[in-house]
Amino acid sequence: MLNDIYNKKIIELAGNIPRLGRLADPDASATAHSKLCGSTVKVDLKMDGDVVTDFAHDVKACALGQASSSIMARHVIGATADELRQLRETVRKMLKENGAPPPPQDKWADIALLEPVRDFKARHASTMLTFDAVVDAIGQIEAKKQPAAAAEG
């Protein structure tokens, strides 16, 4: 039932999203959009090397998109590019392949709150928006670095 995915904790996360807005000078910006429900998440990212140093987002999404964005915003600072790519894959597998959420001791443990979404395929895209946008932004930042590294070499 939909009540399983729109539980009290999901509603609390959706209603209290940190780091809303846009960064003045991001290293990259990315937008992820769900055609199915119309939800959109725009993220701005700053990185120092492989580590996220600043983050902001504009979230125009359903409660699930808001909740996943809220979880991202709470833990993204200090995360590495590889960690965030792995997180995206963990969430994708959790929703689409019956994979396990991050373990309870993990800083991303709140992702487990999204596990009931697995049974509602129409909600997968909105739940994945923030993860897709962050990985896109990381890719943009890394692509900008590659030509510079090649020129130095």
C-alpha positions in Angstrom: 0.0 0.0 0.0 1.1 3.6 -0.6 0.9 4.1 3.2 4.0 1.9 3.4 6.1 4.3 1.3 4.6 7.6 2.7 5.3 6.8 6.3 5.9 9.3 9.1 9.7 9.3 8.7 9.5 9.9 4.9 7.1 12.8 5.4 9.4 14.2 8.1 12.5 14.0 5.8 10.5 15.5 2.9 9.3 18.4 5.1 12.8 19.2 6.4 15.3 19.3 3.5 18.6 20.9 4.3 20.8 22.9 1.9 18.0 24.1 -0.3 18.8 26.8 -2.9 21.7 27.1 -5.4 25.4 27.7 -5.0 26.8 31.0 -6.4 29.8 29.3 -8.0 29.4 25.5 -8.4 32.0 23.3 -10.0 29.0 21.6 -11.8 25.3 21.7 -11.9 23.0 18.8 -13.0 19.3 18.3 -13.4 17.4 15.0 -13.2 13.7 14.9 -14.2 11.1 12.2 -14.0 8.8 12.3 -17.1 6.4 10.0 -15.3 5.6 12.2 -12.4 7.1 15.6 -13.4 9.5 15.7 -10.4 12.8 17.6 -11.0 15.9 17.9 -8.8 18.7 20.4 -9.7 22.0 20.0 -7.8 25.0 22.3 -7.5 28.2 20.6 -6.4 31.7 21.8 -5.4 34.5 19.4 -5.0 38.1 19.5 -3.8 39.8 16.7 -5.6 37.6 13.6 -5.0 35.7 15.0 -2.1 32.4 17.1 -2.0 33.0 20.4 -0.2 29.7 22.1 -0.9 26.2 21.2 -2.1 22.9 22.8 -2.7 19.7 21.7 -4.5 16.4 22.9 -5.9 13.9 20.2 -5.3 10.5 20.3 -7.1 9.5 16.7 -6.4 7.0 14.4 -4.7 7.5 13.4 -1.1 9.8 10.5 -2.2 12.0 12.8 -4.3 12.1 15.2 -1.4 12.9 12.5 1.1 15.8 11.1 -0.9 17.1 14.6 -1.6 16.9 15.3 2.1 19.0 12.2 2.9 21.5 13.2 0.2 21.8 16.8 1.6 22.4 15.5 5.2 25.4 13.4 4.3 26.9 14.5 0.9 29.5 17.0 2.3 32.7 15.0 2.8 31.6 12.1 0.6 33.9 11.0 -2.2 33.0 10.5 -5.9 33.3 6.7 -5.6 31.2 6.6 -2.4 28.4 8.6 -4.2 28.6 6.4 -7.3 28.3 3.3 -5.1 25.4 4.8 -3.2 23.5 5.4 -6.4 24.1 1.8 -7.4 23.1 0.6 -4.0 19.8 2.5 -4.2 19.2 1.3 -7.8 19.7 -2.3 -6.8 17.6 -1.9 -3.7 14.7 -0.6 -5.8 15.0 -2.7 -8.9 16.9 -5.9 -8.0 15.8 -6.6 -4.4 19.2 -5.5 -3.2 20.0 -4.6 0.4 20.0 -1.0 1.7 23.1 0.4 3.4 23.7 -1.3 6.8 22.3 0.4 10.0 25.7 1.6 11.1 26.4 3.3 7.7 26.0 7.1 7.5 23.6 6.5 4.6 21.4 4.1 6.7 18.3 6.3 6.2 18.2 5.0 2.6 16.5 1.9 4.1 13.4 4.1 4.7 13.0 4.1 0.9 13.1 0.3 0.6 9.2 0.0 0.5 9.3 2.0 -2.8 10.7 -1.2 -4.4 7.1 -2.4 -4.8 6.0 0.7 -6.6 7.9 0.9 -9.9 6.2 4.2 -10.9 7.9 5.8 -7.9 11.5 4.5 -8.7 12.4 7.4 -11.0 11.5 10.2 -8.5 13.3 8.4 -5.7 16.5 8.1 -7.9 16.5 11.8 -9.0 19.0 13.2 -6.4 21.4 10.2 -6.9 21.3 10.5 -10.7 21.9 14.3 -10.6 24.8 14.1 -8.1 26.5 11.4 -10.2 26.0 13.5 -13.3 27.6 16.5 -11.6 30.5 14.5 -10.5 31.0 13.2 -14.0 31.0 16.8 -15.3 33.6 17.9 -12.7 35.9 14.9 -13.6 35.5 15.6 -17.4 36.7 19.2 -16.8 39.8 17.9 -15.0 40.8 15.4 -17.7 41.8 17.9 -20.4 43.7 19.9 -17.8 45.5 16.8 -16.6 46.3 15.8 -20.2 47.7 19.2 -20.9 50.0 19.0 -17.9 51.2 15.5 -18.7 
